[in-house]
Amino acid sequence: MGKTEKKIILANPRGFCAGVDRAISTVKLAVKQYGSPIFVLHEIVHNKHVVQELEQMGVVFVDDLVDVPRNAICIFSAHGVSVETEMRAKTLGLRTINGTCPLVGSVHKMVEKYYADGYDVLIIGHHNHPEVEGTAGRVLGNVHIVATEEEARSVHVQDQNRVAFVTQTTLSQDDIKGIRDILLGRFPAIKGPKSNICYATLNRQRAMRELGERCDLLLVVGSKNSSNSNRLREVGDRAGMKGYLIDDEHDIERHWLTGVSTICITAGASAPERLVQGVVTFLQKLGFNQFEEQSGKDENVIFQPAILEE
């Protein structure tokens, strides 16, 4: 009896989305134009390898604007920031570049419009996530973060007929369905989209669902604090694949591969393709020599880098 062939299936699409590409290009362009150091408020995207690469170019990541010297250039991350943060940067005399993903920016505009029209705005998303905090901070009140079905049942609004909602862009439809159903039940007149989950998140999750029955093991290349990477692992798990979130091939534990014949590899929207190829090379050395790339949805979205705000 012959040996079982060991196979790698690469998910498609995977890795960088247009918003992440734009954010990283914005930082690199700023270093080229203005020299280092360039300061970035928080991680430009949630990937430790990307952060380390930019640090080697002279980029300094800070958690507070007070750590940025006056008149220095400070870039806001792809996750977006509050109005208060923007105003504080001006007060501190900083020169700013807004690296916010345009798709996140469109959610900001929705929240601002609903608020201006007198609605309580509910944000379906995770507490303490920078995107959600930035979105909530676009207005001065009547905004509520709803992370669970329990919170959806208990959230208090001023007028049940003037309620609207938006969603974090990096969730899964499974995350929001139960919450949205509860909100629709409580507030029949609620306004809002089916979701604000971005095209890249949806495409990568769709690929996981399609591959679920074909793979024994799922490896998601992405950092632990990456929301969309965590959601990919969860979607893969629901599709029938045992999944692990890894920063690179060094995180792979050999016992995961016991009895496994087919491995699916994908990458979160902030993970560089070189990390995926490193995982492929590592597995090939362990005998996973059959290779297939999933035919997936083409993504032709391109955003131009952000520039210095005068």
C-alpha angles and dihedrals in degrees: 000000000000127000118271110255113242115219140191120206116194113210118230128238100030140145129019119033124200093262093053091044089052094048094050092044089050092056095045092047091051091052090049094048102038105020128231144341098055113171125219124194105231122335110327087223130355101263123105094207092054090048092049092049092052092046088058087057091056100268116146119206116207134185095207132038091228087072091064116088117241114271091015122130115258123186122205113224127250090260093070132234140241125263087247090059091050092050093045091054089055092048090052091052097246127156106227139203117192109223093175112141108253090231090056087046089057089056089052089055091050092052092048091049094049091047092049089052091055101258129142104237121216117199113203102210148091123304113243094017108135094229092053093044091050092048093048089049094059090086135040102235149339092068122125131188112221113193103160142031088250090057090047089057094049106036112123123217134182098235122017090207094056105056129126134176142202130183137227108261097230101056128103126245087245089059095056106032098084093042093048092048091053092049091049089051093050097039110030091178094053116139126215146101125281082257142319092229104141126244093249094053092048094047093051092047092048089054089054092053091050093050097043100100094043100057135065096195136026124206115191113195107214142102122274093246093053109111097198091048091053090049090052090056091049093048090049090050091053088048090059104265123122101231140198131189111224134178091210142326092296090072093060113109115209094225089064087069097054110122092359119134102168126039125189117207125195135158135221120246093263098048119103119235091236088070090054091051089050089056091048092051091048093051093045089058087056093055104271092131102148111090136192133169117210116238102237143170115294115239113206099166115131127180122194117237117265120252136214114286110231 
